[in-house]
Amino acid sequence: MANHGMTNSTTGDAAQARPFGPYYLHELINSGGMADIWLATTAQHEARALRIMHKRLRWDFLSRRRFISGCETLAKIHSNDAVIGYIEHGKIDGTLYLAMEYIEGSNLKQLFFRNDPLLEANLRQILADMGRALEQVHDAGFMHLDFKPENIIITRNAHVKLIDFDLSMPRPEKPAKQWKYPGTPAYMAPEQLLRKAIDHRADIFGFGVAAYELLTRRRPFAGDTGEEVLKKQLDKNFTVTPPRSYNPNLSAGLERVVLKCLERDLEKRYPWMSVLNRDLLAAA
């Protein structure tokens, strides 16, 4: 999956930039498996984050379909300020692109890696924003299905911007089997890894993994492959270490919220993000 991060940059002179349709590309911000992210400007000198699909994937129809689907999903849900702002998407000289608001910040994984003090100082705000973003996705009728630190941008003011909707799917009324089960194994729910029927509660599990990692700097089910993660998830003798064992500063209420998200049985998880967010607010 693409690893997106948006960093602080200056736009420079448009004459020194590379034109791309009506945009000027100034700096490569990040590169992932499907696309590059560029800092770009318009002719009116407005900053944009431009996601441009790799040319080598031009004839990869599954990748193209995912890219376009992600753009269309974002266009329907971006009104929440915890989701990256959508501007437009389309095709320039045969290359698919997505224009988004430009954010100065880093993704959550990058902040973990450098142990950024911004996280510790703003834990509750970041958790609340993460929950709010996912609730907006579900309320709009979609599942994100790739909720992980790489897809959570944290601004300089510690606000969350959820990105990358390439794997998103319409939210079913009840758990349903899917024709595809893409995702990142470490953040996938057991029912996803087992290719069983899923619904929006798979995202709630992913939220739990990301929240656990934010609070402890560890993953609840460690593993490099889907098989290793699933083995721990299905092992009845394996118990997730309570977050307060690693971070005693956490409240008991917050720990309960995270552990409920990580229930192996989806019926024991939170039924809706609105309920989770209510408990998250109360636990703070």
PAZAPA-4460 file (N, C-alpha, C; in steps of 0.05 Angstrom, whole numbers, plus 32768, in hexadecimal, padded with zeros to 4 digits):
% residues 284
    n_x    n_y    n_z   ca_x   ca_y   ca_z    c_x    c_y    c_z   seq   type   mol
   8011   7FE8   8000   8000   8000   8000   8012   8019   8000     1      M     A
   8006   802E   7FF5   8015   8047   7FF4   801B   8051   800F     2      A     A
   8032   805C   8013   803A   8068   802D   803B   8086   8029     3      N     A
   8025   8094   8031   8023   80B0   802B   802D   80C0   8043     4      H     A
   803C   80D5   803E   8042   80E9   8052   8045   8103   8044     5      G     A
   803D   8119   8051   803F   8133   8044   8051   8144   8056     6      M     A
   8065   8150   804A   8079   815E   8059   807A   817B   8053     7      T     A
   8086   818A   8064   8088   81A7   8060   809A   81AD   8048     8      N     A
   8091   81BE   8036   80A0   81C5   801F   809A   81E2   8016     9      S     A
   80AA   81EC   8004   80A4   8206   7FF8   809F   8201   7FDA    10      T     A
   808E   8212   7FCF   8085   820D   7FB4   8099   8216   7F9F    11      T     A
   80A9   822A   7FA4   80BC   8233   7F91   80B0   8240   7F78    12      G     A
   80C0   8244   7F64   80B8   8251   7F4B   80AB   823D   7F39    13      D     A
   8093   8243   7F2E   8085   8231   7F1C   8096   822B   7F04    14      A     A
   80A7   823E   7EFB   80B7   823A   7EE4   80CB   8223   7EE7    15      A     A
   80D2   821D   7F01   80E5   8208   7F06   80D7   81ED   7F0B    16      Q     A
   80BD   81EE   7F0C   80AE   81D6   7F11   80A6   81C7   7EF7    17      A     A
   809F   81AE   7EFA   8097   819E   7EE3   8079   81A1   7EDF    18      R     A
   8070   81A8   7EC8   8053   81AB   7EC3   8046   818F   7EC1    19      P     A
   802D   818E   7ECC   801D   8176   7ECA   8000   817F   7EC6    20      F     A
   7FF8   8180   7EAD   7FDD   818C   7EA8   7FDD   81A9   7EB2    21      G     A
   7FC8   81B0   7EC1   7FC6   81CC   7ECB   7FD7   81D0   7EE4    22      P     A
   7FE6   81BC   7EED   7FF5   81BD   7F06   8013   81C0   7F00    23      Y     A
   8022   81C8   7F15   803F   81C9   7F14   8049   81B8   7F2B    24      Y     A
   805A   81A3   7F24   8064   8191   7F39   807E   819C   7F43    25      L     A
   8080   81A0   7F5E   8097   81AC   7F6A   80A9   8198   7F78    26      H     A
   809D   8186   7F88   80AD   8174   7F98   809F   815A   7F9D    27      E     A
   80AD   8144   7F9A   80A2   812A   7FA0   80A1   8127   7FBE    28      L     A
   8089   8124   7FC9   8085   8122   7FE6   8089   8105   7FEF    29      I     A
   807D   80F3   7FE0   807E   80D7   7FE8   8078   80C5   7FD0    30      N     A
   8081   80AC   7FD2   807C   809A   7FBC   8073   807F   7FC8    31      S     A
   805D   8075   7FBD   8052   805B   7FC7   8050   8047   7FB0    32      G     A
   8043   8031   7FB6   8041   801C   7FA3   8030   8022   7F8B    33      G     A
   801C   8034   7F8F   800A   803B   7F79   800F   8056   7F6D    34      M     A
   8019   8069   7F7D   801A   8085   7F74   802F   8095   7F82    35      A     A
   8036   80AB   7F76   8048   80BF   7F83   8036   80D6   7F8D    36      D     A
   803F   80E3   7FA2   8032   80FB   7FAC   8045   8112   7FA7    37      I     A
   803B   8126   7F9A   804B   813E   7F94   803F   8157   7FA1    38      W     A
   8051   8169   7FA9   8049   8184   7FB0   8046   8193   7F95    39      L     A
   802F   819D   7F90   8029   81AB   7F77   801C   81C5   7F7C    40      A     A
   801C   81D6   7F67   800D   81EF   7F69   7FFD   81F2   7F50    41      T     A
   7FE8   8203   7F52   7FD8   820A   7F3B   7FE4   8223   7F2E    42      T     A
   7FD8   822C   7F18   7FE1   8245   7F0B   7FDD   825D   7F1D    43      A     A
   7FCA   8259   7F31   7FC4   826F   7F44   7FD5   826C   7F5D    44      Q     A
   7FEA   825B   7F5C   7FFD   8257   7F73   7FF0   824B   7F8B    45      H     A
   7FDA   823B   7F87   7FCE   822D   7F9D   7FDC   8212   7FA1    46      E     A
   7FE4   820B   7FB9   7FF2   81F2   7FBF   7FDE   81DB   7FBE    47      A     A
   7FE7   81C5   7FB3   7FD7   81AC   7FB1   7FE9   8194   7FB7    48      R     A
   7FDD   817F   7FC1   7FEB   8165   7FC2   7FE0   8155   7FAB    49      A     A
   7FF1   814E   7F98   7FE8   8140   7F80   7FF2   8123   7F82    50      L     A
   7FDF   8111   7F81   7FE4   80F4   7F81   7FE3   80EB   7F64    51      R     A
   7FFA   80E2   7F5A   7FFC   80DA   7F3E   8003   80BD   7F3C    52      I     A
   7FF2   80AE   7F2E   7FF6   8091   7F2B   800F   808B   7F1B    53      M     A
   801E   8076   7F23   8036   806E   7F15   8030   8067   7EF8    54      H     A
   8041   8070   7EE6   803C   806A   7ECA   803E   804C   7EC4    55      K     A
   804E   803E   7ED4   8051   8021   7ECF   8036   8012   7ED4    56      R     A
   8023   801F   7EE2   800A   8013   7EE8   7FF4   801B   7ED4    57      L     A
   7FFC   8029   7EBF   7FE8   8034   7EAD   7FD5   801E   7EA2    58      R     A
   7FE0   8006   7E9E   7FD0   7FF0   7E92   7FC8   7FDC   7EA7    59      W     A
   7FCD   7FE2   7EC1   7FC4   7FD1   7ED6   7FA8   7FD9   7EDE    60      D     A
   7F94   7FCB   7ED4   7F79   7FD4   7ED6   7F6E   7FD2   7EF3    61      F     A
   7F78   7FBE   7F03   7F70   7FBC   7F1F   7F79   7FD5   7F2E    62      L     A
   7F93   7FDD   7F2A   7F9D   7FF4   7F37   7F8F   800E   7F2F    63      S     A
   7F89   800F   7F15   7F7B   8027   7F0B   7F5F   8029   7F18    64      R     A
   7F52   8011   7F1A   7F37   8011   7F25   7F38   8019   7F43    65      R     A
   7F4C   800F   7F51   7F4F   8017   7F6D   7F54   8034   7F70    66      R     A
   7F66   803F   7F60   7F6D   805B   7F61   7F54   806C   7F5D    67      F     A
   7F45   8067   7F48   7F2D   8076   7F41   7F18   8073   7F57    68      I     A
   7F14   805B   7F61   7F01   8056   7F76   7F08   8066   7F8F    69      S     A
   7F22   8067   7F96   7F2A   8077   7FAD   7F25   8094   7FA9    70      G     A
   7F29   809E   7F91   7F23   80BA   7F8C   7F05   80C0   7F8F    71      C     A
   7EF5   80AE   7F84   7ED8   80B2   7F85   7ECD   80B1   7FA1    72      E     A
   7ED9   809F   7FB1   7ED1   809D   7FCD   7ED8   80B6   7FDC    73      T     A
   7EF1   80BF   7FD8   7EFA   80D8   7FE6   7EE8   80EF   7FDF    74      L     A
   7EE0   80F1   7FC6   7ECF   8107   7FBC   7EB5   8108   7FCB    75      A     A
   7EAC   80F1   7FD5   7E92   80F0   7FE3   7E94   80F5   8001    76      K     A
   7EAC   80F3   800D   7EAD   80F4   802A   7EC0   8109   8035    77      I     A
   7ECD   8118   8024   7EE3   8129   802D   7EDA   8142   803D    78      H     A
   7EC0   8146   8040   7EB7   815E   804E   7EBE   815F   806B    79      S     A
   7EC5   8148   8076   7ECE   8147   8092   7EEB   8152   8094    80      N     A
   7EF0   8163   80A7   7F0B   816F   80A8   7F20   815B   80B2    81      D     A
   7F18   8142   80B9   7F2C   812E   80C1   7F32   811B   80A9    82      A     A
   7F27   8122   8092   7F2D   8113   8079   7F3A   8126   8066    83      V     A
   7F4E   811D   8058   7F5D   812E   8045   7F49   813B   8031    84      I     A
   7F4D   8154   802B   7F3B   8163   8019   7F3E   815B   7FFC    85      G     A
   7F28   8155   7FEF   7F28   814D   7FD3   7F24   8166   7FC2    86      Y     A
   7F33   8168   7FAC   7F30   817F   7F99   7F26   8175   7F7E    87      I     A
   7F34   8162   7F72   7F2B   8157   7F59   7F3B   813E   7F53    88      E     A
   7F31   812E   7F40   7F41   8118   7F35   7F3B   8115   7F18    89      H     A
   7F4D   8108   7F0A   7F49   8105   7EED   7F61   80F7   7EE0    90      G     A
   7F66   80FE   7EC7   7F7B   80F2   7EB7   7F88   8107   7EA7    91      K     A
   7FA3   8108   7EA7   7FB3   811B   7E97   7FC7   810A   7E87    92      I     A
   7FC5   810C   7E6D   7FD6   80FD   7E5B   7FD6   80DF   7E62    93      D     A
   7FBE   80D5   7E69   7FBC   80B8   7E6F   7FC3   80B0   7E8B    94      G     A
   7FCC   80C4   7E9B   7FD5   80BE   7EB7   7FBF   80C7   7ECB    95      T     A
   7FB7   80B5   7EDC   7FA3   80BB   7EF0   7FAF   80CC   7F06    96      L     A
   7F9F   80DF   7F10   7FA9   80F0   7F26   7F92   80F8   7F39    97      Y     A
   7F9A   80FF   7F51   7F87   8109   7F65   7F93   8122   7F71    98      L     A
   7F84   8138   7F70   7F8D   8152   7F7D   7F7F   8154   7F98    99      A     A
   7F8F   8158   7FAD   7F85   815B   7FC8   7F90   8174   7FD5   100      M     A
   7F85   817A   7FEC   7F90   8191   7FFB   7FAC   8189   8004   101      E     A
   7FBE   819D   8005   7FD9   8199   800D   7FDB   819C   802C   102      Y     A
   7FE6   8189   8039   7FE9   8189   8056   8007   8188   805D   103      I     A
   800F   819A   806F   802A   8198   807A   8029   8186   8093   104      E     A
   8035   816F   8091   8034   815C   80A7   8041   8142   809F   105      G     A
   803F   812E   80B0   804A   8114   80AC   8036   80FF   80B2   106      S     A
   803A   80E7   80A7   8027   80D2   80AF   802F   80C6   80CA   107      N     A
   801C   80B8   80D5   801F   80AE   80F1   8036   809B   80F3   108      L     A
   803B   808B   80DE   8052   8078   80DF   806C   8087   80E0   109      K     A
   806E   809D   80D1   8087   80AD   80D1   808B   80B9   80ED   110      Q     A
   8076   80C2   80FA   8078   80CE   8114   8080   80B9   8129   111      L     A
   8076   80A0   8126   807E   808A   8137   809C   8086   8135   112      F     A
   80A5   8085   811C   80C1   807F   8116   80D5   8092   8123   113      F     A
   80CD   80AC   8123   80DF   80C0   812F   80D7   80C8   814B   114      R     A
   80C4   80B9   8156   80BB   80BD   8172   80B5   80DB   8176   115      N     A
   80A5   80E6   8165   809F   8103   8165   808F   810A   817E   116      D     A
   8098   811F   818C   808A   8128   81A5   806E   8132   819F   117      P     A
   8068   8138   8186   804D   8141   817F   8038   812D   8187   118      L     A
   803F   8113   8185   802C   80FE   818B   8025   80FD   81A8   119      L     A
   8039   80FC   81B9   8034   80FB   81D6   8024   8112   81E0   120      E     A
   802A   812A   81D5   801C   8142   81DE   7FFF   8144   81D4   121      A     A
   7FF8   8134   81C0   7FDD   8138   81B4   7FCF   811D   81B0   122      N     A
   7FD4   810A   81C1   7FC9   80EF   81BE   7FAB   80EF   81BC   123      L     A
   7F9D   80FD   81CE   7F80   80FB   81CE   7F74   8109   81B6   124      R     A
   7F80   8120   81AE   7F75   812D   8196   7F78   811C   817E   125      Q     A
   7F90   810F   817B   7F95   80FE   8164   7F82   80E6   8163   126      I     A
   7F7E   80D9   817A   7F6B   80C3   817C   7F4F   80CC   8174   127      L     A
   7F46   80E3   817F   7F2B   80EC   817A   7F28   80F3   815C   128      A     A
   7F3C   80FF   8150   7F3B   8105   8133   7F3A   80EC   8122   129      D     A
   7F4A   80D8   812A   7F4A   80BE   811C   7F2E   80B2   811C   130      M     A
   7F22   80B2   8134   7F07   80A7   8136   7EF3   80B7   8126   131      G     A
   7EF5   80D1   8126   7EE3   80E2   8118   7EE5   80DE   80FA   132      R     A
   7EFD   80DA   80F0   7F02   80D6   80D3   7EF4   80BB   80CB   133      A     A
   7EF8   80A7   80DB   7EED   808D   80D3   7ECF   808D   80D6   134      L     A
   7EC4   809B   80E9   7EA7   809D   80EB   7E9B   80AB   80D2   135      E     A
   7EA9   80BF   80C8   7E9F   80CD   80B1   7E9F   80BB   8098   136      Q     A
   7EB4   80AA   8096   7EB5   8097   8080   7E9E   8084   8081   137      V     A
   7E98   8079   8098   7E82   8066   809B   7E67   8074   8097   138      H     A
   7E64   808C   80A1   7E4B   809A   809E   7E45   80A0   8081   139      D     A
   7E5B   80A3   8071   7E57   80A8   8054   7E52   808E   8045   140      A     A
   7E51   8077   8053   7E4A   805E   8046   7E62   804E   803C   141      G     A
   7E7A   8052   8047   7E92   8044   803E   7EA1   8038   8055   142      F     A
   7EB1   8024   804E   7EC6   8019   8060   7EE1   8021   8055   143      M     A
   7EF3   802A   8066   7F0E   8032   805C   7F1F   801A   8054   144      H     A
   7F20   8006   8067   7F2E   7FED   8063   7F4C   7FEE   8060   145      L     A
   7F58   8005   8066   7F75   8007   8067   7F7D   801C   807C   146      D     A
   7F6F   801B   8092   7F74   802E   80A8   7F8D   8026   80B7   147      F     A
   7FA2   8035   80B3   7FBC   802F   80BF   7FCC   8049   80C1   148      K     A
   7FE2   804A   80D1   7FF1   8062   80D6   7FFB   8070   80BC   149      P     A
   8002   8061   80A8   800C   806D   808F   7FF6   807E   8081   150      E     A
   7FDD   8078   8087   7FC7   8087   807A   7FBB   809C   808C   151      N     A
   7FC9   80A2   80A1   7FBF   80B6   80B4   7FD4   80CD   80B5   152      I     A
   7FCE   80E3   80A8   7FE0   80FA   80A8   7FDA   810B   80C1   153      I     A
   7FEF   8113   80CF   7FED   8125   80E6   7FF8   8140   80DF   154      I     A
   7FE8   8155   80E1   7FF1   8170   80DA   8003   817B   80F0   155      T     A
   800E   8192   80EB   801F   819F   80FF   8010   81A6   8118   156      R     A
   7FF6   81A9   8115   7FE5   81AF   812C   7FD8   8196   8138   157      N     A
   7FE3   817F   8130   7FDA   8165   813B   7FBE   815D   8133   158      A     A
   7FB4   8167   811D   7F9A   815F   8113   7F9F   8148   80FE   159      H     A
   7F8B   8136   80FD   7F8C   811F   80EC   7F80   8125   80D0   160      V     A
   7F8C   811A   80BB   7F81   8119   80A1   7F84   80FD   8096   161      K     A
   7F6D   80EF   8093   7F6D   80D4   8089   7F6F   80D4   806B   162      L     A
   7F81   80C3   8060   7F86   80C2   8043   7F83   80A6   8038   163      I     A
   7F86   80A3   801E   7F88   808A   800F   7F70   8079   8011   164      D     A
   7F5D   807D   7FFF   7F44   806E   7FFE   7F43   8059   7FE8   165      F     A
   7F5B   8051   7FDE   7F5C   803E   7FC8   7F4F   8024   7FCE   166      D     A
   7F4F   801B   7FE7   7F44   8001   7FEE   7F28   8003   7FF9   167      L     A
   7F1D   801B   7FFB   7F03   801E   8007   7EED   8010   7FF7   168      S     A
   7ED8   8008   8006   7EC1   7FFA   7FF9   7EA8   8005   8006   169      M     A
   7E91   8003   7FF8   7E78   800A   8003   7E73   7FFA   801D   170      P     A
   7E67   8007   8031   7E62   7FF9   804A   7E48   7FE9   8048   171      R     A
   7E49   7FCF   804C   7E31   7FBE   804A   7E1F   7FC2   8063   172      P     A
   7E05   7FBC   8060   7DF3   7FBE   8076   7DF9   7FA8   808B   173      E     A
   7E03   7F92   8082   7E0B   7F7C   8094   7E24   7F70   8089   174      K     A
   7E33   7F61   809A   7E4C   7F55   8090   7E49   7F46   8076   175      P     A
   7E5A   7F4B   8063   7E58   7F3E   8049   7E74   7F36   803F   176      A     A
   7E75   7F20   8031   7E8E   7F17   8024   7E95   7F2A   800D   177      K     A
   7EAF   7F2F   8009   7EB8   7F41   7FF4   7EC7   7F31   7FDF   178      Q     A
   7EC8   7F3B   7FC7   7ED7   7F2E   7FB2   7EF5   7F32   7FB5   179      W     A
   7EFC   7F46   7FC5   7F19   7F4B   7FCA   7F1C   7F52   7FE7   180      K     A
   7F33   7F4B   7FF2   7F39   7F51   800E   7F55   7F5E   8010   181      Y     A
   7F59   7F75   8004   7F72   7F82   8005   7F76   7F90   8020   182      P     A
   7F8E   7F99   8026   7F93   7FA7   803F   7FAF   7FA2   8048   183      G     A
   7FB5   7FAC   8060   7FCF   7FA8   806C   7FCC   7F95   8084   184      T     A
   7FD8   7F7D   8082   7FD2   7F67   8095   7FD3   7F6F   80B3   185      P     A
   7FE6   7F7F   80BB   7FE9   7F86   80D7   7FD0   7F96   80E2   186      A     A
   7FC1   7FA2   80D0   7FAA   7FB2   80D8   7F8F   7FA6   80CF   187      Y     A
   7F90   7F8E   80C5   7F78   7F81   80BB   7F6B   7F71   80D1   188      M     A
   7F50   7F71   80D2   7F41   7F61   80E5   7F43   7F43   80DE   189      A     A
   7F3E   7F32   80F2   7F3F   7F15   80EC   7F2C   7F0D   80D5   190      P     A
   7F14   7F19   80D5   7F01   7F11   80BF   7F0C   7F19   80A4   191      E     A
   7F1C   7F2E   80A2   7F28   7F36   8089   7F3D   7F21   8081   192      Q     A
   7F4F   7F1B   8093   7F64   7F08   808E   7F5A   7EEC   8087   193      L     A
   7F43   7EE5   8092   7F36   7ECB   808D   7F24   7ECC   8075   194      L     A
   7F21   7EE4   8069   7F10   7EE8   8052   7EF3   7EE0   8058   195      R     A
   7EEA   7EE7   806F   7ECE   7EE4   8077   7EBE   7EFD   8071   196      K     A
   7EA5   7EFD   8078   7E94   7F14   8074   7E9E   7F2B   8086   197      A     A
   7E9E   7F43   807B   7EA8   7F5B   808A   7E93   7F71   8088   198      I     A
   7E96   7F84   809A   7E88   7F9E   8098   7E9A   7FB3   80A4   199      D     A
   7E8E   7FCA   80AB   7E9E   7FE1   80B4   7EAE   7FDB   80CE   200      H     A
   7EA6   7FC5   80DC   7EB5   7FBF   80F5   7ED1   7FB5   80EF   201      R     A
   7ED7   7FAE   80D7   7EF3   7FA8   80CF   7F04   7FC2   80D3   202      A     A
   7EF9   7FD9   80CC   7F06   7FF2   80D0   7F0A   7FF8   80EE   203      D     A
   7EF6   7FF1   80FE   7EF8   7FF5   811B   7F0F   7FE5   8126   204      I     A
   7F14   7FCD   811C   7F2B   7FBD   8124   7F45   7FCC   811C   205      F     A
   7F46   7FD5   8103   7F5D   7FE4   80FA   7F62   7FFC   810B   206      G     A
   7F4D   800A   8112   7F50   8021   8124   7F5C   8019   813F   207      F     A
   7F53   8002   8149   7F5E   7FF8   8162   7F7C   7FF2   8160   208      G     A
   7F85   7FE6   814A   7FA1   7FE0   8147   7FB2   7FFA   8145   209      V     A
   7FA8   800D   8135   7FB6   8027   8133   7FB6   8036   814D   210      A     A
   7FA0   8035   815C   7F9F   8043   8176   7FB2   8036   818A   211      A     A
   7FB2   801B   818A   7FC4   800C   819C   7FE1   8014   8196   212      Y     A
   7FE8   8016   817C   8003   801D   8174   800A   803A   817C   213      E     A
   7FF6   804B   8179   7FFA   8067   8180   8000   806A   819E   214      L     A
   7FF2   805A   81AE   7FF4   805C   81CB   800B   804D   81D8   215      L     A
   8015   8038   81C9   8029   8027   81D5   8043   8025   81C4   216      T     A
   8041   802D   81AB   8057   802A   8197   805C   800C   8191   217      R     A
   8048   7FFC   8195   8049   7FDF   818E   802F   7FD8   8181   218      R     A
   802F   7FC2   8172   8017   7FB7   8166   800C   7FA1   8178   219      R     A
   7FF2   7F9F   817A   7FE6   7F8A   818B   7FEB   7F6E   8181   220      P     A
   7FEB   7F6A   8167   7FF0   7F50   815A   8008   7F54   8148   221      F     A
   8020   7F4F   8152   8038   7F54   8142   803C   7F3E   812D   222      A     A
   8046   7F46   8116   804B   7F32   8101   8052   7F40   80E7   223      G     A
   8063   7F34   80D7   806C   7F3F   80BE   805A   7F37   80A7   224      D     A
   804B   7F22   80AA   8039   7F18   8095   801D   7F15   80A0   225      T     A
   800A   7F13   808D   7FEE   7F0E   8095   7FEB   7EF4   80A4   226      G     A
   7FFB   7EE0   809D   7FF9   7EC6   80AB   8002   7EC8   80C8   227      E     A
   8018   7ED7   80CD   8022   7EDB   80E8   800E   7EEA   80F9   228      E     A
   8002   7EFF   80EE   7FEF   7F10   80FC   7FD6   7EFF   8102   229      V     A
   7FCD   7EF0   80EE   7FB4   7EE0   80F2   7FB9   7ECA   8107   230      L     A
   7FD1   7EBE   8107   7FD6   7EA9   811B   7FD3   7EB3   8137   231      K     A
   7FDC   7ECC   813C   7FD8   7ED7   8157   7FBB   7EDF   815C   232      K     A
   7FAE   7EE9   8148   7F92   7EF1   814B   7F81   7ED9   8152   233      Q     A
   7F87   7EC2   8147   7F76   7EAA   814A   7F7F   7E99   8162   234      L     A
   7F97   7E9E   816D   7FA1   7E8F   8183   7F92   7E96   819D   235      D     A
   7F82   7E83   81A6   7F71   7E88   81BE   7F82   7E8D   81D7   236      K     A
   7F9B   7E83   81D6   7FAD   7E87   81ED   7FBC   7EA2   81EC   237      N     A
   7FB9   7EB0   81D6   7FC7   7ECA   81D3   7FB4   7EE0   81DC   238      F     A
   7FBD   7EF0   81EF   7FAE   7F06   81F9   7FBC   7F20   81F3   239      T     A
   7FAE   7F33   81E8   7FBA   7F4D   81E2   7FC2   7F5A   81FD   240      V     A
   7FDB   7F62   81FE   7FE5   7F70   8216   7FD7   7F8A   821A   241      T     A
   7FCB   7F8F   8231   7FBC   7FA8   8236   7FCF   7FC0   8231   242      P     A
   7FC5   7FD4   8223   7FD6   7FEB   821C   7FE4   7FF8   8235   243      P     A
   7FD6   7FF8   824C   7FE2   8005   8263   7FFA   7FF6   826E   244      R     A
   7FFE   7FDD   8265   8017   7FCF   826D   802F   7FDC   8261   245      S     A
   802B   7FE9   8249   8041   7FF7   823C   8040   8015   8241   246      Y     A
   8028   801F   8246   8025   803C   824B   8013   8040   8263   247      N     A
   801E   8041   827B   800E   8043   8293   8000   805D   8297   248      P     A
   8006   8071   8286   7FF9   808B   8288   7FDD   808B   827B   249      N     A
   7FD6   8075   826D   7FBC   8074   8261   7FA6   806E   8276   250      L     A
   7F8E   8078   8270   7F78   8073   8282   7F6D   8057   827D   251      S     A
   7F60   804C   8291   7F53   8032   828E   7F3D   8033   8279   252      A     A
   7F2F   8049   8277   7F1A   804C   8264   7F24   804C   8248   253      G     A
   7F3B   8059   8243   7F46   8059   8228   7F50   803D   8220   254      L     A
   7F5B   802F   8233   7F64   8014   822E   7F4D   8002   8227   255      E     A
   7F36   8005   8234   7F1E   7FF5   822E   7F14   7FFA   8212   256      R     A
   7F15   8013   8209   7F0C   801B   81EE   7F1E   800C   81DA   257      V     A
   7F38   800E   81DD   7F4A   8002   81C9   7F47   7FE3   81C8   258      V     A
   7F45   7FD7   81DF   7F42   7FBA   81E0   7F28   7FB0   81D4   259      L     A
   7F13   7FC0   81D8   7EF9   7FB9   81CC   7EFA   7FBA   81AD   260      K     A
   7F0A   7FCD   81A3   7F0D   7FCE   8186   7F1C   7FB5   817B   261      C     A
   7F2D   7FA9   818C   7F3E   7F93   8183   7F31   7F78   8189   262      L     A
   7F18   7F77   818F   7F0B   7F5D   8193   7F0C   7F4D   817A   263      E     A
   7F14   7F34   817C   7F16   7F22   8164   7EFA   7F1E   8158   264      R     A
   7EE6   7F1B   8169   7ECA   7F17   8160   7EBF   7F33   8159   265      D     A
   7EB7   7F37   8140   7EAD   7F52   8138   7E94   7F59   8147   266      L     A
   7E85   7F46   8151   7E6C   7F4C   8160   7E73   7F58   817B   267      E     A
   7E8B   7F54   8185   7E93   7F5F   819F   7EA0   7F7A   819D   268      K     A
   7EA6   7F82   8184   7EB2   7F9D   8180   7E9C   7FB2   8182   269      R     A
   7EA5   7FCB   8180   7E92   7FE1   817F   7E80   7FDE   8166   270      Y     A
   7E66   7FE2   8169   7E54   7FDF   8151   7E57   7FF6   813E   271      P     A
   7E5E   800E   8148   7E60   8026   8137   7E76   8038   8141   272      W     A
   7E82   8047   812F   7E96   805A   8137   7E8B   8070   814A   273      M     A
   7E72   8077   8147   7E66   808B   8158   7E66   8082   8175   274      S     A
   7E62   8068   817A   7E62   805E   8196   7E7F   805E   81A0   275      V     A
   7E91   8055   818F   7EAE   8055   8196   7EB7   8072   819D   276      L     A
   7EB0   8085   818C   7EB8   80A0   8191   7EAC   80AC   81AA   277      N     A
   7E94   80A4   81B0   7E87   80AC   81CA   7E98   80A2   81E1   278      R     A
   7E9F   8089   81E1   7EAF   807D   81F7   7ECB   8089   81F7   279      D     A
   7ED6   808F   81E0   7EF1   809B   81DE   7EF0   80B7   81EC   280      L     A
   7EDC   80C6   81E7   7ED9   80E0   81F3   7ED6   80DE   8211   281      L     A
   7EC6   80CB   821A   7EC1   80C7   8237   7EDB   80BD   8245   282      A     A
   7EEB   80AD   8236   7F03   80A2   8242   7F19   80B8   8245   283      A     A
   7F17   80CC   8235   7F2B   80E2   8237   7F29   80F1   8251   284      A     A
***
